Amino acid sequence: MNPDSSKPDCADRQNLISSQNNSAVYMFKALTPLKYIDCRWLILANFASFMAIGMQQLTRGWLILRLTNDSPLALSFVTMAFALPMTFMSLVGGVLADRFPKRKLMIISQTIVTLTVLLLATLDYLGIIKFWHLILIGIVNGSVVAVNMPSRQSIFSDILPENDLMSAIALNNSATNSTRLVGPSLAGFLIVFIGTSGVFYLISVIHLLSLFFLCMLKTGKNATGKSKNSVTDDIAEGFRYAKHNPVILGLVLLSLVPAVFGFPYVSLLPAWAREALDAHSLGLGLLEASMGFGSLLGTLILASFNNMKNRGIFLILNGLAWGFSLLLFAGCGSYHTALPGIFIVGFMSSIFMALNNTLMQVKSSDEMRGRMVSLSIMTFGLMPLSAVPFGAVAETIGTPGSLMIAGAILCLFMVLFFFLSPGFRKNAQ
């Protein structure tokens, strides 16, 4: 049977290759989406892009600590500079993804990101880098990523039929999460030998590689829909659609609260590692790698369950486990407990985000998919913003105490949502 038979209008039927010559590879359900050529190129592009992002996050964090005398609040402000435009511009990115060719949008935005990293590397190399440079570059990158991500995520629905969608999204997340295993630890190692500027130059080369893979895509060359409305009207239409769809509204809430309370540890990890473990760049890289390995394993397991039942209930319970694991990790005081602790946090959070993304795309109509994905990205963009108040709390009571508060609030929300949303539990299958 043609895998596209469940979705007659799936773009580029030629992207589907015969599985007869690849039966040994595709015997695992998790690898089924790799039958689609464009799916391979897209996952490779995302792998390279997130490898660069992971390396940049650690290198930028190390540079900030060097410039600001180890201030966790400074880390939070630079992260906020990236997140604030991402939070609002993602809505525009969702409208653009529903109006214009996704492939072209991704190529343009990837080019801009590459140029900004080259600028950052040069400023650092010349020794004239200032804190405000990092703020400004963060604003530009956040705006560009906001336009990029709705297309980068929703294009999976153009490439694959629905029954392979969850496996594809989970497999893509596995590829990107694997970069958290390699990228930060590699950056931490290389900083010792070539400095932060050398690592930034390497990151720009990896971004160029991602750009090449995006250029190889065939799907996404045509606009997915036409609209005579203004961008503002289309954004408002997306909000109305989400408001009157209980499952979509529940998924937005399940993106918002975990983004605010579940992810501050990502931004504050460098400060936590220095405070709790007296870690250096290599030790921080090991923590990032352990988190990445947990994320990789979680999404690989999820990719094998494309016919999962009761996905809504599982999503809520997984969020509860995420909050509890963050609570335990915050109290770790040695590498023997911190490495497995951050592994579990990465494992739980990656499953949650991949499953939420899958349900958002499956439950959205074709003409609304870009905007609905942009709502998830908008709420996810609040994650770095939440690092500012938690960074301020960390300045007062310490980073471990701040992360404990975040984990406890996440647990409480998931318990309340479970009992107050019977409609979501019933319909989010």
Buried (B, 14 or more C-beta within 10 A) or exposed (E): EEBBEEBEEBBBEEBBEEEEEEEEEBEEBBBBBBBBBBBBBBBBBBBBBBBBBBBBBBBBBBBBBEBBEEBBBBBBBBBBBBBBBBBEBBBBBBBBBBBBBBBBBBBBBBBBBBEBBBBBBBBBBEEEBEBEBBBEBBBBBBBBBBBBBBBBBBBBBBBBBBBBBBBBBBBBBBBBBBBBBBBBBBBBBBBEEEBBBBBBBBBBEBBBBBBEBBEBBBBBEEBBBEBEEEBEEBBEBBEEBBEEBBBBBBBBBBBBBBBBBBBBBBBBBBBBBBBBBEBBBEBBBBBBBBBBBBBBBBBBBBBBBBEEEEBBBBBBBBBBBBBBBBBBBBBBEEBEEBBBBBBBBBBBBBBBBBBBBBBBBBBBEEBBBBBBBBBBBBBBBBBBBBBBBBBEBBBEEBBBEBBBBBBBBBBBBBBEBBEEBEEBBEBBB
